[in-house]
Amino acid sequence: MLNYIWAFMILTGVVYGAFTGKMAEVTSAALDSAGDAVSLCITMIGVMALWVGLMEIAQKSGLIAKLTRGIQPFISFLFPRIPKGHPAREYIATNLIANVLGLGWACTPAGL
């Protein structure tokens, strides 16, 4: 459904630009936005690589497992259908802990 909404908005903008004679501005805005998107992706790759690396270190050190054991009752309450010992519980716990601590982008690797 979201794809249809985006397609409708893009087509509406292009058609409106064509009817008002501002196709050059539409094209310029599209190219500028594409450049901004590439810049954002490059920035995000660096930050995500940092946090994924730190989370991997935390996992191998056993820190994630200890923190996961501490919030198991809460995870069991929120996700009763996930069996005990399932790897998804560890990722959910990591995401919740990073959110509670306010670590920003550290939540994303665990959430994905």
N, C-alpha and C positions, 0 to 999 in steps of 0.2 A: 504494500500500500504506500509506503514511504517513497518508493521509487516513482510511483505515479505522481505523487505530489511534487517531487523535485523536477520530474520531466515537465509537468504542467507549468511550474514557475519558470523554468529555463525557456521553454517554448514561448510563453507569454512575453518574457523580456525580449526575446529575439524578434518576435512578430511586432511588438510595440516599437522596438528600435527601427525596424524596417519601415513601418508606416509613418513614423515621425521623421524619417530621414537621418537617424542618428546611429547608423550601423557602425560607423567608424568608432564612435564612443563605446558601443557595445563590445566590439572586437578588442579595443584597447583595454577595457575593464576586464575582459576575460583573460587576456594575456597577463595583465598585472596581477590578477588574482592567482593565476597559475604559478607565477614566480613567487608570490607570497606563500603558496602552499608548499612548494619545494623547499623554501627556506625553513618553514615550520617543521617539515618532515626531517630535515637534517638536524635541526635543534633537538627534536624529540628523540632521534636515534641515539644521540649522545647521552641524554639524560636517562633514557630507558636502558641503555647498555650499563650505565653506572648502577642503577637500582637492581637490575637483574643480576649483576655480579655480586652486589652486596647481599641480596637475598639467597643466592647460591652459597655464599660463604656462611650465612646464618643457618642455612639448612644443613650443610655438612658439619657444622660445629655442634649441632644438636639443639641450638637455641629455639628453632621453630618447633621441634618436637616437644620441648618443655612447655613452651607457651601454648601449644595446641592442647596438651593435657590439661592445662589450667582452665581453658574455656570450653572443654568438651560438653559440660552440661548445657551451656548456652547454645552450642552448635547442634546438639541433639534435640533441643527444644525447637530451634528454627528449621532444622532439616531432619525430621524423624525418619525419612525413608532412605537416607544414606546410611549404609551399614557401618558398624564400628570397624576401624582399621582401614577404611577406604582412603586412597590417596587424596580424594577430593576434599576430605575434611581438613587436611593439612593446608591446602591452598585457600580454603575458605577462612580458616583461622588466621593465616598470614594476612589475607586481605582485611579482615576485621581488625586485627591488631594494628596494622599500618594505618587504617582509617581512624581508629581511636587515638593513636599517637599523633595524628595530624601530619603524616609523612608525605602527603601529596602524591606525587607520581610513583611512589613506592608501592602504592595500592594496585596500580595497573598491571604489572607483570603477574602478580598472584591472581588477579581477577581474570586475566586472559587464560 
